[in-house]
Amino acid sequence: MAAPDVTADALRPLVFSIALRMVGSAGEAEDLVQEAYLRLHREGEVRAPKAFLTTVVTRLAIDHLRSARVRRETYTGDWLPEPVVSAPGTDEQVERDETISIAFLVLLERLEPVERAVYVLHELLGYAHDEIGPVVGKSAANCRQILRRAKQHVDAGRPRFEPSRERREALLARFLAAVRGGDVDALVGMLADDAVHVADGGGKVRATVVPILGGDKVARLWAAFGRRPEAEDYELVPADVNGQPGVVAVTRAGEIAVVLTVDIAGDRIQHVWAVLNPDKLGRVAAALGAEPGGSAPVDG
């Protein structure tokens, strides 16, 4: 007999948490969770549903990542995770956790699939090495070695100090005001010298197809957009983007054009992340009661 539904339901947030941090896409994570639960119920009697679901969803995610890397070789432009968005103060508030931020999920892309699994399970979700070993088909000692390598990759890309939410909100608000005013000098003043702008249009909409490197270049890109007449056509809606302060640009027709968030190092913006691919905006549109767009305000 399958594990009781109440037990399975209680485990669903944990299983989704694993899947989301593994694949970086809420839609794809939900598909993996659904498959894991189908396998649980097909299995019949399962004495340890937590271990079963953890193993299944992690292995599904590892396979997914391996095939995704092949698919992304033909992806047009930069790839970013699908944003998870909610309006601040709503019942569907996004979990405010740095480990689901766009910046952190991009950082996890540096890891090989098994490295990512070991890191996610141990460092982010507190699994012991002897629990992780059977999941990834490695010994506990081997998992420790894998984790050591994974932590080196992740720690090398993480800022030493995480700014407060209030600081993130204030800096994002200043950034948007400077964009609206086309103020290059103000933007340069709040961007790190080595700031990076990354946009994901997926070849579906107008967007930069390579990262824009350097605070001065990023400032000029966004100031140029702010000075265009069509910039007035977009309403900027504050939102939680993967648990961090962000903004959603909505057209006069009510279509989602772009989801924007920033990554901060020290007291300056280090990364500007812009997701424009309409294939990744469907869930955003549903969360905000809008439509996924077909045009974008940031081009190359």
C-alpha positions as CSV (number, residue, x, y, z in Angstrom):
1,M,0.0,0.0,0.0
2,A,1.4,3.5,-0.9
3,A,2.4,5.9,1.8
4,P,-0.5,7.9,3.2
5,D,-1.5,11.0,1.2
6,V,-1.0,13.2,4.3
7,T,2.6,12.0,4.6
8,A,3.2,12.6,0.9
9,D,1.6,16.0,1.0
10,A,3.7,17.0,4.0
11,L,6.9,16.1,2.1
12,R,5.9,18.0,-1.1
13,P,7.5,21.4,0.0
14,L,10.8,19.6,0.7
15,V,10.7,17.7,-2.6
16,F,10.0,20.8,-4.6
17,S,12.8,22.7,-2.7
18,I,15.2,20.0,-3.9
19,A,14.0,20.1,-7.4
20,L,14.0,23.9,-7.7
21,R,17.5,24.3,-6.4
22,M,18.7,21.5,-8.7
23,V,17.1,22.6,-12.0
24,G,16.5,26.4,-11.4
25,S,13.1,26.4,-13.0
26,A,9.8,26.3,-11.1
27,G,7.9,24.8,-14.0
28,E,10.5,22.1,-14.6
29,A,10.8,21.5,-10.8
30,E,7.1,20.9,-10.6
31,D,7.3,18.4,-13.4
32,L,10.0,16.5,-11.6
33,V,8.0,16.5,-8.4
34,Q,4.9,15.2,-10.1
35,E,6.9,12.3,-11.7
36,A,8.5,11.5,-8.3
37,Y,5.0,11.3,-6.7
38,L,3.7,9.1,-9.5
39,R,6.6,6.7,-8.9
40,L,5.8,6.8,-5.2
41,H,2.2,5.7,-5.7
42,R,3.2,3.1,-8.4
43,E,5.7,1.6,-6.0
44,G,3.1,0.4,-3.5
45,E,4.2,0.1,0.1
46,V,7.1,2.5,0.9
47,R,8.3,2.5,4.4
48,A,10.5,5.5,4.1
49,P,8.7,8.0,1.7
50,K,11.1,10.8,2.5
51,A,14.2,8.8,1.4
52,F,12.3,7.5,-1.6
53,L,11.1,10.9,-2.9
54,T,14.5,12.5,-2.2
55,T,16.2,9.8,-4.2
56,V,13.8,9.8,-7.1
57,V,13.6,13.6,-7.5
58,T,17.3,14.1,-7.2
59,R,18.1,11.4,-9.8
60,L,15.5,12.8,-12.1
61,A,17.1,16.3,-11.6
62,I,20.6,15.0,-12.4
63,D,19.3,13.4,-15.6
64,H,17.5,16.6,-16.5
65,L,20.6,18.7,-15.9
66,R,22.7,16.4,-18.1
67,S,20.3,16.7,-21.0
68,A,19.7,20.4,-20.4
69,R,23.4,21.1,-20.9
70,V,23.2,19.6,-24.3
71,R,20.1,21.6,-25.2
72,R,21.7,24.9,-24.0
73,E,24.5,24.5,-26.4
74,T,22.1,25.7,-29.1
75,Y,20.3,28.2,-26.9
76,T,20.2,31.7,-28.4
77,G,22.0,34.2,-26.1
78,D,22.4,33.9,-22.3
79,W,20.4,31.4,-20.3
80,L,18.9,32.4,-17.0
81,P,16.7,30.5,-14.6
82,E,12.9,30.9,-15.0
83,P,11.9,33.5,-12.4
84,V,9.6,32.7,-9.5
85,V,7.6,35.9,-8.9
86,S,4.9,37.1,-6.5
87,A,3.6,40.5,-5.6
88,P,4.8,41.6,-2.1
89,G,2.3,41.0,0.6
90,T,0.3,38.3,-1.2
91,D,-0.6,34.9,0.1
92,E,1.7,33.4,-2.6
93,Q,4.7,35.2,-1.2
94,V,7.9,33.7,-2.6
95,E,10.2,32.1,0.0
96,R,12.7,34.7,0.9
97,D,15.8,32.6,0.7
98,E,19.1,33.6,-0.9
99,T,19.6,30.1,-2.1
100,I,16.8,30.4,-4.6
101,S,17.8,33.8,-5.9
102,I,18.7,34.2,-9.6
103,A,22.3,35.0,-8.7
104,F,22.6,31.8,-6.6
105,L,20.9,29.6,-9.1
106,V,23.3,30.9,-11.8
107,L,26.2,30.2,-9.4
108,L,25.0,26.6,-9.0
109,E,25.2,26.2,-12.8
110,R,29.0,26.0,-12.3
111,L,28.6,22.6,-10.7
112,E,28.4,19.3,-12.4
113,P,25.0,17.6,-11.8
114,V,26.2,15.2,-9.0
115,E,28.2,18.0,-7.4
116,R,25.1,20.1,-7.4
117,A,23.1,17.4,-5.9
118,V,25.5,16.8,-3.0
119,Y,25.8,20.5,-2.4
120,V,22.1,21.1,-2.4
121,L,21.3,18.2,-0.2
122,H,24.1,18.8,2.4
123,E,24.7,22.5,2.5
124,L,21.2,23.8,1.7
125,L,18.9,21.1,3.1
126,G,21.0,19.5,5.9
127,Y,21.2,15.9,4.7
128,A,24.0,13.8,6.1
129,H,26.6,12.3,3.8
130,D,25.5,8.8,4.7
131,E,22.0,9.8,3.5
132,I,23.3,11.4,0.3
133,G,25.5,8.5,-0.7
134,P,22.7,6.1,-1.7
135,V,20.9,9.0,-3.5
136,V,23.8,9.8,-5.9
137,G,25.4,6.3,-5.9
138,K,28.5,7.3,-4.0
139,S,30.1,6.5,-0.7
140,A,29.8,8.9,2.2
141,A,33.6,9.5,1.9
142,N,33.3,10.3,-1.8
143,C,30.4,12.7,-1.1
144,R,32.6,14.6,1.3
145,Q,35.2,15.0,-1.4
146,I,32.6,16.0,-3.9
147,L,31.2,18.6,-1.5
148,R,34.6,20.0,-0.9
149,R,35.1,20.7,-4.6
150,A,31.5,22.1,-5.0
151,K,32.0,24.5,-2.0
152,Q,35.2,25.8,-3.6
153,H,33.3,26.6,-6.8
154,V,30.4,28.2,-5.0
155,D,32.3,30.1,-2.4
156,A,34.6,31.6,-5.1
157,G,31.5,33.3,-6.7
158,R,29.6,34.4,-3.6
159,P,29.9,37.9,-2.0
160,R,31.5,37.9,1.4
161,F,28.6,40.0,2.9
162,E,25.0,39.7,2.0
163,P,23.2,43.1,2.1
164,S,19.9,43.4,3.9
165,R,16.6,43.3,2.1
166,E,16.1,47.0,2.8
167,R,19.4,47.8,1.2
168,R,18.5,45.8,-1.9
169,E,15.2,47.5,-2.2
170,A,16.7,50.9,-1.8
171,L,19.4,50.3,-4.4
172,L,17.0,48.8,-6.9
173,A,14.7,51.8,-6.5
174,R,17.6,54.2,-7.1
175,F,18.6,52.2,-10.1
176,L,15.1,52.3,-11.6
177,A,14.8,56.0,-11.0
178,A,18.1,56.7,-12.7
179,V,17.0,54.5,-15.6
180,R,13.8,56.5,-15.9
181,G,15.8,59.7,-15.9
182,G,18.4,58.4,-18.4
183,D,21.0,59.5,-15.8
184,V,24.3,57.8,-16.8
185,D,26.3,59.4,-14.0
186,A,23.9,58.2,-11.3
187,L,23.9,54.7,-12.7
188,V,27.7,54.6,-12.9
189,G,27.8,55.7,-9.3
190,M,25.7,52.7,-8.1
191,L,27.2,50.0,-10.4
192,A,30.3,48.1,-9.5
193,D,33.2,48.8,-11.9
194,D,33.0,45.2,-13.1
195,A,29.2,45.1,-13.1
196,V,27.6,42.7,-15.6
197,H,24.2,42.9,-17.4
198,V,22.8,39.6,-18.5
199,A,19.5,39.3,-20.5
200,D,17.7,36.1,-21.5
201,G,15.5,36.5,-24.5
202,G,16.0,33.0,-25.8
203,G,16.0,34.3,-29.4
204,K,12.3,34.9,-29.0
205,V,12.4,38.7,-28.4
206,R,14.8,41.6,-28.8
207,A,17.5,41.4,-26.1
208,T,21.3,41.5,-25.6
209,V,22.7,38.1,-26.7
210,V,26.0,38.4,-24.8
211,P,26.8,39.8,-21.3
212,I,27.5,43.5,-21.1
213,L,30.6,43.9,-19.0
214,G,31.7,46.9,-17.0
215,G,29.7,49.4,-15.0
216,D,30.1,52.2,-17.5
217,K,28.7,50.1,-20.4
218,V,25.9,48.7,-18.3
219,A,25.0,52.3,-17.2
220,R,24.9,53.5,-20.8
221,L,22.8,50.6,-21.9
222,W,20.1,51.2,-19.3
223,A,20.3,55.0,-19.6
224,A,19.8,54.8,-23.3
225,F,16.7,52.7,-22.8
226,G,15.3,55.2,-20.2
227,R,15.6,58.0,-22.7
228,R,13.6,56.2,-25.4
229,P,10.0,57.3,-25.8
230,E,8.7,53.7,-25.6
231,A,10.1,53.5,-22.0
232,E,7.0,55.3,-20.9
233,D,4.9,52.4,-22.2
234,Y,6.0,50.1,-19.4
235,E,4.6,50.1,-15.9
236,L,7.2,48.8,-13.3
237,V,5.5,46.6,-10.8
238,P,7.5,45.8,-7.6
239,A,7.7,42.0,-7.0
240,D,9.6,39.4,-5.1
241,V,11.8,37.7,-7.7
242,N,13.1,34.3,-6.4
243,G,12.8,35.7,-2.9
244,Q,14.7,39.0,-3.6
245,P,13.4,42.5,-4.4
246,G,12.7,42.9,-8.1
247,V,10.5,44.5,-10.7
248,V,8.2,43.3,-13.5
249,A,7.8,45.5,-16.6
250,V,4.2,45.4,-17.8
251,T,3.1,46.9,-21.1
252,R,0.0,49.1,-21.6
253,A,-1.7,46.0,-23.0
254,G,-1.1,44.1,-19.7
255,E,1.7,41.9,-21.1
256,I,4.8,40.9,-19.1
257,A,7.8,42.2,-21.0
258,V,10.7,41.6,-18.6
259,V,11.5,40.4,-15.0
260,L,14.4,42.3,-13.5
261,T,16.4,41.8,-10.4
262,V,19.9,42.9,-9.2
263,D,22.7,41.3,-7.3
264,I,24.6,43.5,-4.8
265,A,28.2,43.2,-3.6
266,G,29.1,45.6,-0.9
267,D,27.1,48.8,-1.6
268,R,27.0,48.5,-5.4
269,I,25.1,46.6,-8.0
270,Q,27.2,43.7,-9.3
271,H,24.8,42.0,-11.7
272,V,21.6,43.1,-13.5
273,W,19.5,40.1,-14.4
274,A,16.8,40.5,-17.0
275,V,14.5,37.6,-18.1
276,L,12.6,38.4,-21.3
277,N,12.1,35.0,-22.9
278,P,8.2,34.7,-23.1
279,D,8.5,31.0,-22.6
280,K,9.8,31.8,-19.0
281,L,7.2,34.4,-18.2
282,G,4.0,32.3,-18.2
283,R,4.1,31.6,-14.5
284,V,5.0,35.2,-13.8
285,A,1.9,36.4,-15.8
286,A,-0.3,34.0,-13.9
287,A,1.0,35.2,-10.5
288,L,0.4,38.8,-11.4
289,G,-2.8,38.3,-13.4
290,A,-1.1,39.5,-16.7
291,E,-0.1,37.9,-20.0
292,P,3.4,36.8,-21.1
293,G,4.7,39.4,-23.5
294,G,6.1,39.2,-27.0
295,S,8.3,42.4,-26.9
296,A,11.1,43.5,-24.7
297,P,12.4,46.9,-23.5
298,V,16.1,45.9,-23.6
299,D,17.9,45.2,-26.8
300,G,21.4,44.8,-28.0
